[in-house]
Amino acid sequence: MTADIIDGKAFAATVRAKVAEHVARLKAEHGITPGLAVILVGEDPASEVYVRNKGKQTVECGMNSYEHKLDPDTSEADLLALIDQLNNDPAVHGILCQLPLPKHLNEDLVINSIAPAKDVDGFHISNVGLLATGQKSMVPCTPLGCLMMLRDKHGSLSGMNAVVVGRSNIVGKPMAQLLLQDSCTVTIAHSRTKDIEALCRQADILVAAVGRPEMITGEWVKPGATIIDVGINRIPAPEKGEGKMKLVGDVDFDSAAAIAGAITPVPGGVGPMTIACLLANTVTACCRAASLPEPEGLTA
């Protein structure tokens, strides 16, 4: 068996096209332009690239992009004041504060200062609680992207056995909640799970979000299972030359792809979906703020 490759890059392009179509409709029919504000504190190179990509894709989809770059020594009071200003700005429908923050800033305090309705990352404690209780919420972007790809692959997920490897607040826990809402039977596995290999072999859907390079091998995979690899790990690539690095997931792709029915690659799988779903969440937040129907196919 050779697994079908789930092309996250192509899927993300489809999502962005749907976002752009809905934005055009909001402008034409209601005179509303969704706006996304991104805050970057400090000069982390990876974060700067990520923020730049977010801004570029936001504009390409017809939305307004507001970027706020702050000095690394920005005080907590000044950051919270900016967030309060954006919370009260009707032109801003989504707010994202790029993580990680400098160590002198309290991430939980900052995240929970964002208005829940504008929390397009889905990290605010109110959105976490709403998701956990099956109510309408803003859903974290990476798990939302994973869910979209799974629905596209299988249609209904009802009754499928799903194993999520990893229990982070950003991916593992919300992913499990989303799969539960789609009527999967869900198990969360982690570093203390006994006989984790046997548990993974029972999964029709296996989501790897543990942050350990190539931890899950083909021996862990049920024949025909769908694997969603959320991991992004840099490891040495001596075959490319001395000192060279490469990106790999939490799954050993070659051995797993020989057993699975479908699998996301790294790179080019889940990664491109994260920004696409951020844009989708911004449109959703805009529609909710204006009491308009939510965009079909872009929400959980």
VOGU-3710 file (C-alpha; in Angstrom, 3 decimals, decimal comma):
1> mtadiidgka> 0,000/0,000/0,000  1,180/3,498/-0,821  -0,582/6,346/0,929  -2,340/9,195/-0,848  -0,479/12,441/-0,188  -2,708/15,141/1,301  -1,447/18,310/-0,363  -1,799/21,023/2,288  -0,373/23,686/0,020  -3,060/23,110/-2,621
11> faatvrakva> -5,792/22,786/0,000  -4,711/26,059/1,627  -4,916/27,789/-1,756  -8,516/26,563/-2,055  -9,331/27,906/1,403  -7,781/31,286/0,580  -9,839/31,421/-2,619  -13,014/30,818/-0,594  -11,947/33,541/1,845  -11,321/36,001/-1,002
21> ehvarlkaeh> -14,707/35,185/-2,540  -16,494/35,814/0,765  -14,550/39,033/1,385  -15,578/40,303/-2,050  -19,199/39,521/-1,215  -18,986/41,333/2,132  -17,601/44,402/0,381  -20,097/44,395/-2,475  -23,243/43,566/-0,513  -22,582/45,100/2,894
31> gitpglavil> -19,750/47,606/2,463  -17,639/45,752/5,052  -13,935/44,913/4,750  -12,612/42,399/7,296  -9,506/43,626/9,125  -6,745/41,616/10,791  -4,334/43,223/13,264  -1,062/41,405/14,020  1,213/42,448/16,873  4,897/41,518/16,847
41> vgedpasevy> 6,991/42,282/19,919  10,727/42,021/19,353  12,846/40,920/16,402  12,647/37,132/16,269  13,582/36,307/12,636  11,147/33,385/12,297  8,307/35,445/13,732  9,109/38,345/11,404  8,871/36,060/8,352  5,629/34,569/9,633
51> vrnkgkqtve> 4,072/37,983/10,304  5,145/39,217/6,871  3,493/36,195/5,225  0,309/36,750/7,215  0,136/40,379/6,135  0,793/39,524/2,482  -1,884/36,819/2,349  -4,371/39,011/4,222  -4,067/41,736/1,584  -4,152/39,217/-1,280
61> cgmnsyehkl> -7,535/38,014/-0,001  -8,882/41,583/-0,087  -8,802/42,219/3,648  -7,204/45,058/5,579  -3,929/44,239/7,320  -2,761/46,204/10,355  0,758/45,388/11,547  2,078/46,673/14,868  5,812/46,064/15,412  6,916/46,866/18,954
71> dpdtseadll> 10,368/47,100/20,521  11,548/44,007/22,418  11,575/45,996/25,676  7,961/47,178/25,278  6,270/47,235/28,658  3,333/45,024/29,492  1,204/48,108/30,138  1,933/49,520/26,676  1,166/46,194/24,984  -2,113/45,829/26,876
81> alidqlnndp> -3,027/49,420/25,988  -2,528/48,645/22,289  -4,668/45,518/22,544  -7,396/47,514/24,297  -7,290/50,056/21,466  -7,658/47,283/18,868  -10,450/45,625/20,874  -12,414/48,859/20,529  -11,603/49,528/16,870  -14,604/48,530/14,690
91> avhgilcqlp> -12,351/48,226/11,616  -10,402/45,413/13,316  -12,209/42,060/13,373  -9,297/39,824/14,277  -6,336/40,350/16,627  -3,274/38,140/16,828  -0,278/38,647/19,098  2,639/36,693/17,657  4,141/34,175/20,085  6,533/33,660/21,720
101> lpkhlnedlv> 6,685/36,958/23,563  9,793/38,320/25,302  10,243/36,723/28,724  9,243/39,844/30,686  5,714/39,673/29,255  3,008/37,363/30,643  1,673/35,413/27,647  -1,491/34,233/29,404  -2,332/37,767/30,494  -1,737/39,120/26,995
111> insiapakdv> -3,771/36,400/25,245  -6,678/36,802/27,643  -6,713/40,583/27,173  -7,797/40,121/23,538  -11,575/40,333/23,105  -12,774/36,713/22,678  -14,786/37,643/19,575  -11,590/38,990/17,940  -9,318/36,189/19,173  -8,655/34,619/15,770
121> dgfhisnvgl> -5,958/32,367/17,254  -8,602/30,749/19,453  -6,347/30,828/22,520  -8,463/32,995/24,864  -9,665/31,016/27,876  -13,279/31,839/26,969  -12,864/30,323/23,508  -11,149/27,286/25,001  -14,116/26,763/27,315  -16,671/27,325/24,562
131> latgqksmvp> -14,939/24,788/22,316  -14,742/22,246/25,134  -18,483/22,551/25,789  -19,478/22,375/22,121  -20,532/26,005/21,813  -19,745/28,540/19,105  -16,157/29,748/19,524  -13,093/30,902/17,663  -11,178/27,698/16,890  -7,352/27,467/16,922
141> ctplgclmml> -6,063/27,646/13,353  -3,885/24,538/13,127  -6,502/22,090/14,487  -9,142/23,743/12,294  -6,952/23,162/9,247  -6,446/19,524/10,221  -10,205/19,065/10,604  -10,875/20,616/7,189  -8,426/18,210/5,518  -9,910/15,209/7,328
151> rdkhgslsgm> -13,456/16,166/6,312  -12,322/16,632/2,730  -10,721/13,195/2,737  -13,468/11,231/4,480  -16,650/13,271/4,388  -18,202/12,117/7,662  -15,802/11,245/10,499  -18,578/9,731/12,616  -17,581/6,545/14,425  -13,912/6,635/13,434
161> navvvgrsni> -11,245/5,873/16,024  -8,921/8,878/16,393  -5,679/9,057/18,356  -4,077/12,444/18,989  -0,434/12,154/20,047  0,320/15,286/22,062  -1,650/17,248/24,646  -0,664/20,863/24,038  -3,164/23,669/24,480  -2,419/24,873/20,942
171> vgkpmaqlll> -2,951/21,634/19,000  -3,503/18,414/20,950  -6,378/19,382/23,241  -8,411/21,462/20,744  -7,840/18,826/18,044  -9,343/16,199/20,331  -12,340/18,447/21,033  -12,976/19,018/17,319  -12,786/15,296/16,570  -15,211/14,594/19,427
181> qdsctvtiah> -17,632/17,132/17,976  -17,452/15,250/14,661  -18,421/12,056/16,561  -15,047/10,313/16,535  -13,981/8,078/19,398  -10,957/10,016/20,624  -7,905/9,123/22,682  -5,138/11,572/23,607  -1,736/9,923/23,933  1,319/11,560/25,506
191> srtkdiealc> 4,724/10,892/27,057  3,229/8,887/29,935  0,939/6,731/27,783  1,608/3,017/28,246  2,107/0,913/25,116  1,587/3,942/22,900  2,537/1,981/19,779  -0,355/-0,471/20,231  -2,739/2,404/20,906  -1,722/4,204/17,699
201> rqadilvaav> -2,193/0,995/15,700  -5,920/1,130/16,564  -6,377/4,584/15,008  -8,316/5,202/11,821  -7,144/8,811/12,208  -3,723/9,455/13,725  -2,790/13,062/14,510  0,862/13,561/15,471  1,517/16,755/17,433  4,175/15,820/19,948
211> grpemitgew> 7,250/17,740/18,751  9,606/14,758/18,485  11,152/14,245/15,041  10,093/11,066/13,236  8,871/9,475/16,467  5,982/7,606/14,836  7,079/4,884/12,416  5,170/2,624/10,086  5,042/-0,046/12,801  2,711/2,250/14,772
221> vkpgatiidv> 0,259/2,697/11,900  -2,940/0,798/11,195  -3,104/-0,234/7,514  -5,165/2,317/5,611  -5,181/4,911/8,409  -5,131/8,651/7,718  -2,147/10,419/9,277  -2,097/14,148/9,984  1,471/15,159/10,877  1,513/18,512/12,687
231> ginripapek> 5,179/18,306/13,680  7,774/20,712/12,291  11,275/19,749/13,405  14,704/20,791/12,142  17,254/18,007/12,089  20,745/17,666/10,562  20,815/16,711/6,873  24,364/15,471/6,191  23,255/14,255/2,760  22,826/17,943/1,822
241> gegkmklvgd> 26,249/18,929/3,067  28,015/19,758/6,294  25,948/21,844/8,673  22,800/21,626/6,518  19,377/21,088/8,116  16,033/19,776/6,893  12,427/19,867/8,073  10,743/16,660/9,173  7,525/15,885/10,973  6,739/13,815/14,039
251> vdfdsaaaia> 6,126/10,879/11,694  8,756/8,899/9,826  7,217/9,655/6,458  8,648/6,847/4,291  7,791/3,963/6,622  4,379/5,391/7,562  3,409/6,181/3,955  3,983/2,531/3,058  1,230/1,492/5,493  -1,196/4,425/5,725
261> gaitpvpggv> -4,076/5,195/3,388  -3,373/8,932/3,399  -0,740/11,175/4,966  0,278/14,831/5,129  3,904/15,556/4,203  6,302/17,877/6,045  6,775/20,459/4,706  3,710/21,120/2,567  1,048/19,484/4,697  -0,497/21,092/7,762
271> gpmtiaclla> 1,794/24,142/7,763  0,213/26,113/4,889  -3,243/25,543/6,410  -2,470/27,549/9,558  -2,382/30,981/7,897  -5,270/30,037/5,591  -7,392/29,220/8,631  -6,311/32,447/10,333  -7,777/34,317/7,367  -10,894/32,139/7,526
281> ntvtaccraa> -11,287/32,913/11,236  -10,985/36,641/10,524  -13,833/36,459/8,004  -15,884/34,418/10,476  -15,264/37,003/13,210  -16,284/39,782/10,820  -19,533/38,023/9,906  -20,390/37,402/13,554  -19,696/41,031/14,448  -22,095/42,156/11,695
291> slpepeglta> -24,699/39,446/12,518  -24,298/37,982/9,027  -24,288/34,282/8,035  -20,936/32,606/8,600  -18,948/31,506/5,539  -19,736/27,923/4,553  -16,842/25,480/4,620  -14,546/27,795/6,600  -15,635/26,981/10,154  -15,700/23,962/12,432
//
